Amino acid sequence: MTKQIDARGRSCPEPVMMVQREYDEADTLSILAGSPSAVENITRYCEHRGGTVTVTQQGDVYTMTVTKPCCNCSE
Amino acid sequence: MSCDLKLTKLAECAGCGAKVGAGVLSRLLTGLPSHTDDRLLVGYDTSDDASVYQISDELALVQTIDFFPPIVDDPYTFGQIAAANALSDVYAMGGIPRLALNVLCVSPQMTDEAVREMLRGGYDKVYEAGAIITGGHSIQDREPKYGLSVTGFVHPSRILRNDLARVGDVLILTKPLGVGVVTTAHKAGLADEALYRQAVMQMTELNKTARDIMVSFDVKSCTDVTGFGLLGHTLEMMRGGSAAAVLESRSVPMLAGTVELASMGLLPEGMYRNRRFAEGETRVENGVSRAVIDILYDPQTSGGLLIAVNWKDAIPLLEQLQDHLPCAEIIGHIIPKFGDSSILVV
C-alpha cells in the first residue's frame, strides 16, 4: 500500500511527524515537500528507518518516493 | 505559577533559530553608509558579539541587543533564556553587563499573566547577572518575541574580540551543543523529557562564570555560540585572517541523545541556513558522520562561550571551568590557514 503525504507548506518538524505517523503501515510512501530542508529532514528520517529515498523536483515542489526494505523476501 | 498557554505554538521559528542567516545578513548590510569614530574599538565589520566604545583610558562601553520568538512554552523560563542569551554577548567580549532595556513584542494571544511572567523571568535573570533593567520598548505583534538591549563595561585593553585567535591557541567550548535539535524534537513529541529539561536548564544559565574564570588566563579571542551554530561562529572568528580552526568532532560536547535525534531528521531550518553560510569554507574529513556535522551547524540559543586560549593556559583554564561547568571541553586548536578552508573538522 502506498501512503500519500502532502507536507508542502509545513514548518519543521511537521513534515517528519507526518511521515513518522504513516511510515510503519505503508509499504511505500509518496511525499510532496515544499523546501530543500523538508526534503533533507524527511530523507534522514526514512533512511534512519532503513528506507530508500528518491527525489524529483518540479519548480518548488519535491516529490519523494520512499521504498521500505522488504521484510518478506525469500532467499 | 503555571500557565496553560504554550508559547511555542504562537511562533513559526524558535529562539536563535529565527536569526536571519549570516550570509543573508552580510548581503543586507553590504553597501550601507559606514561612518566611524576614533573611539569605536569594535564595530560590526568583524561580526563581533557587541560593539565597544571607549569612554576613558580605563573604561569602554559594550553594547548589544538580542531578541527572538519563544523556544519554550513556559513564559517565565522563556524570559530567563532570552535574557541569558542577550547578556551572553557582553560576557563574550570579556565585559560585565550593567544595564538592560526590554525589547518586547506582545501577541494578542498572550494573557497579561503570561506577559508578566515572561518579563519576570527576564528581570530575575538580569538581576542574577548583577545588572538592572531600566526601561524598554514593546509593540504588538502576531508572534511574541522577547529579549534585551544590554550595556556593559570592559577595560579597553582587555576586550575579547572574536577575530584575534592566535596560531597555537586551543579552543574550549563551555556548554554542549544540541539545543536546536532537542527543542525541535520536543515539538515533535520525540525528545526524552530528561534531555529536554537539561537543554532548557542549560539555556537559562549565564555565561558569567565562564567569563569570570577566563579573564584570568591568556585569552585573546572569544565568542558565544548561538544562532549561527558552532561552525558559523567559528567561521566568524577565522574569516579573513591567516589562521584556521581544527575542530575535533569527537571532543565537542553534545547533549546526550542528540546525534540519534539528528539522524532522524529532527533538524531546525536554522541548521540549513548555517550550513549554507559556513560549508564553503569548512572541510570535513571522512569518517565524521552526517548527524554529527548537523549538530555542529545546529543553531544554539544561549549557548556557551567559545574561547581561544594560549596553549600553555589551556589545561589550567579547562580545569577551573570544569569545576563549575562540567561540560566544558577542549574541542580544537588554531593552525596556519591552509587553502581556502577556514575550518577543518576531524
Contacts between the chains, C-beta under 8 A, distances in Angstrom:
chain1	res1	chain2	res2	distance
A	11	B	12	5.4
A	11	B	13	7.8
A	11	B	269	7.4
A	12	B	184	6.1
A	12	B	266	7.9
A	12	B	267	6.9
A	12	B	268	5.8
A	12	B	269	5.6
A	13	B	184	5.2
A	13	B	185	7.2
A	13	B	187	5.6
A	13	B	188	4.1
A	13	B	265	7.9
A	13	B	266	5.5
A	16	B	188	6.4
A	16	B	264	7.1
A	16	B	265	4.9
A	16	B	266	6.3
A	17	B	188	5.0
A	17	B	189	7.7
A	20	B	188	7.7
A	20	B	190	7.9
A	36	B	272	7.1
A	37	B	267	7.5
A	37	B	269	5.3
A	37	B	271	7.9
A	37	B	272	4.4
A	40	B	265	7.1
A	40	B	267	7.5
A	40	B	272	7.0
A	41	B	265	3.7
A	41	B	266	7.3
A	41	B	267	5.6
A	42	B	265	6.2
A	43	B	265	7.0
A	44	B	262	7.6
A	44	B	263	6.2
A	44	B	264	6.5
A	44	B	265	3.4
A	44	B	267	7.3
A	44	B	290	7.7
A	44	B	291	7.9
A	45	B	264	5.2
A	45	B	265	3.9
A	45	B	266	8.0
A	48	B	263	5.0
A	48	B	264	5.1
A	48	B	265	7.1
